[in-house]
Amino acid sequence: MLFLHILRNQINDRFFTAANIDQSVIATVIKFFTSQSIILTTMSDFSADFLLQKKTIWEDIFSSKVQNIEKNRQWSKVVIHEVSIRSFSMNEDLSLLKDEIEIFNPGLKLLKNSIWLSSQKNRQNNRHATILIAVENAKQAQTAIENRLCIAGNWLIAEKCQNLLFKKQCLNC
């Protein structure tokens, strides 16, 4: 938690010195552990568009492991059960899984790679597991839930993601 306050202060310091801005730009920094995303929230006088326009001032504060910087978009989360672990077991294979879902489920656009809801250790002895995907909007999520999704030649059940902080999505794995 302390690290996030330090990160917020470093970004604000950059705006003070590099852009001669005399007030804080960043209000909070939050890290989501499930997706490894970092969310920057601006003070009311600033916006995400402002941050993106000025990203050369602050982007080097983040490690070179940052994959992309983008403005928050509305998206919906969907859980898909019984996904073949063998076909998509490695982290690199998750980009293949993203392509598979988009190719064989027309009209579905994933905003990022899916994530496994069980640990790698728990997946070692199983043939199938549950994934979480993020789609562009609630309409796409509802279509996936109503029609099932074709993945690796199988029609799999999709359901709305429940709040993962309080409930386990899948009790089988």
C-alpha positions in Angstrom: 0.0 0.0 0.0 2.8 2.4 0.8 4.4 1.7 -2.6 1.2 3.0 -4.3 1.4 6.3 -2.3 5.0 6.7 -3.3 4.1 6.0 -6.9 1.4 8.7 -6.8 3.8 11.2 -5.3 6.4 10.5 -7.9 4.0 11.1 -10.7 2.7 14.3 -9.1 6.3 15.5 -8.5 7.0 15.0 -12.3 4.0 17.3 -13.1 5.2 19.9 -10.6 8.7 20.0 -12.1 8.3 19.1 -15.7 5.0 20.7 -16.5 5.0 23.6 -13.9 1.7 22.4 -12.6 1.2 23.7 -9.0 -1.4 21.2 -7.8 -1.7 17.4 -7.7 -2.8 15.6 -10.8 -3.1 12.1 -9.5 -5.5 11.4 -6.6 -5.0 7.7 -6.2 -3.1 4.7 -7.5 -4.7 1.3 -7.2 -3.3 -2.1 -8.2 -5.6 -5.0 -9.1 -4.0 -8.2 -8.1 -6.2 -10.4 -10.3 -5.3 -8.7 -13.6 -2.0 -7.0 -12.6 -3.5 -3.7 -13.8 -2.7 -0.3 -12.2 -5.3 2.4 -12.2 -4.5 6.1 -11.9 -7.3 8.3 -10.8 -7.0 12.0 -11.5 -8.0 15.0 -9.3 -11.2 16.7 -10.5 -9.4 19.4 -12.5 -7.7 16.8 -14.7 -8.8 13.9 -16.9 -7.6 10.6 -18.4 -7.2 12.5 -21.7 -4.9 15.0 -20.0 -2.8 12.1 -18.6 -2.5 10.5 -22.0 -1.5 13.7 -23.7 1.2 14.2 -21.0 2.3 10.6 -20.7 5.9 11.4 -21.7 6.2 13.2 -18.4 5.4 10.2 -16.2 5.4 6.9 -18.2 9.1 6.1 -17.5 8.2 5.8 -13.7 6.7 2.5 -14.5 8.9 -0.4 -15.3 9.6 -1.6 -18.9 7.2 -4.4 -18.2 4.1 -2.2 -18.7 2.4 -3.5 -21.8 0.1 -0.6 -22.5 -1.3 2.6 -21.1 -4.9 3.4 -22.0 -8.0 5.3 -20.9 -10.5 3.4 -18.9 -13.3 1.9 -20.9 -16.5 0.4 -19.8 -16.3 -3.4 -20.1 -18.0 -6.5 -18.8 -16.5 -9.6 -17.3 -17.6 -13.1 -18.3 -16.6 -16.4 -16.8 -16.2 -19.4 -19.0 -16.1 -22.9 -17.5 -14.5 -26.1 -18.7 -11.8 -24.5 -20.9 -9.2 -27.1 -21.9 -6.0 -26.5 -19.9 -3.8 -28.6 -22.2 -4.6 -26.4 -25.2 -3.9 -23.1 -23.5 -1.7 -24.0 -20.5 1.2 -21.5 -20.9 0.9 -17.8 -20.4 1.9 -17.2 -24.0 -1.0 -19.4 -25.0 -3.5 -17.0 -23.5 -3.0 -14.7 -26.5 -3.9 -17.7 -28.7 -7.0 -18.3 -26.5 -8.0 -14.6 -27.0 -7.6 -15.1 -30.8 -9.5 -18.4 -30.7 -12.4 -16.7 -28.8 -12.6 -13.8 -31.2 -12.3 -15.8 -34.4 -14.9 -18.5 -33.5 -17.4 -16.2 -31.7 -18.2 -13.4 -34.2 -19.0 -10.1 -32.7 -17.0 -10.8 -29.5 -14.1 -8.5 -28.9 -11.8 -9.1 -25.9 -10.1 -6.1 -24.3 -7.2 -8.2 -23.1 -6.0 -11.8 -22.7 -8.1 -14.0 -20.5 -6.9 -15.1 -17.1 -7.2 -18.4 -15.3 -9.3 -18.3 -12.1 -7.3 -21.1 -10.5 -3.6 -21.2 -9.8 -1.2 -23.0 -12.0 -0.7 -25.5 -9.2 -4.4 -26.3 -9.1 -4.5 -26.6 -12.9 -1.7 -29.2 -13.0 -3.9 -32.2 -12.2 -7.0 -31.1 -14.1 -8.0 -31.2 -17.7 -10.3 -28.2 -17.6 -10.5 -24.9 -15.7 -12.4 -21.7 -15.6 -11.2 -18.4 -17.2 -12.3 -14.8 -16.9 -12.6 -12.6 -20.0 -13.2 -8.9 -20.4 -15.4 -7.8 -23.3 -16.2 -4.4 -24.7 -19.8 -4.0 -23.4 -22.7 -5.6 -21.6 -24.4 -6.6 -24.9 -21.4 -8.7 -25.9 -21.4 -10.3 -22.4 -25.1 -11.1 -22.6 -24.7 -12.6 -26.1 -21.8 -14.9 -24.8 -23.9 -15.9 -21.9 -27.0 -16.7 -24.0 -25.3 -18.5 -26.8 -22.4 -20.2 -25.2 -18.9 -19.8 -26.6 -17.0 -22.0 -29.1 -13.5 -22.6 -27.8 -11.2 -25.4 -29.1 -14.2 -26.9 -30.9 -16.4 -27.1 -27.8 -19.4 -25.0 -26.9 -18.8 -23.9 -23.4 -21.0 -22.3 -20.8 -20.4 -18.6 -20.0 -21.9 -16.7 -17.1 -21.7 -13.2 -15.7 -18.8 -12.8 -13.4 -19.7 -12.6 -9.7 -17.7 -10.4 -7.4 -14.5 -12.4 -7.1 -13.5 -10.7 -3.8 -16.4 -12.3 -1.9 -17.3 -15.5 -3.8 -15.5 -18.3 -5.5 -16.6 -18.5 -9.1 -16.0 -22.2 -9.5 -16.0 -24.7 -6.6 -14.7 -27.6 -8.6 -11.2 -26.5 -9.3 
